[in-house]
Amino acid sequence: MDETQAINRVRLATLTAAWAAGDAEAAAACFAPEGVYAASVGPQPGATFYGRREIRDGIATMLALDLGAPRVIDEPLFLNDRAITTWTYWKGAGDGLHAVRGCDLFTFSRGRILMKDAFRKTQVG
């Protein structure tokens, strides 16, 4: 693994930890100043946030939406300045409990996240 990939791995681990802790400020700090976060929810096909301030607000919105939902984030797959993560979290309770699955596509630049593009499977009906 080269130095750039090692830095990107640390950055993604930092983002994952901040997200799990519910810390939108720390999560947004993982992005490049000109970063973009394309969320998997919001106005279809999903809200897009530009720059750290908007990204922080977008992450805070997502954290509030998924507050308390148990989640599993699988080991990321890295290829040069890109990474893919897959994830599952659970919504509802009792017989209404269901898994929500998705993936995030990342692009890195200069040791920061340039783009996080999130996709989720949706349930119909």
BELRA-V519604 format. One record per helix or strand of 2 or more residues. SS is the DSSP state (hx for helix, st for strand). FROM is the first residue (numbers start at 1). LEN is the number of residues. If there is no record, write none. Layout:
SS&FROM&LEN + SS&FROM&LEN
This chain:
hx&3&19 + hx&24&5 + st&31&8 + st&48&3 + hx&51&15 + st&71&3 + st&77&3 + st&82&10 + hx&94&3 + st&98&12 + st&112&9
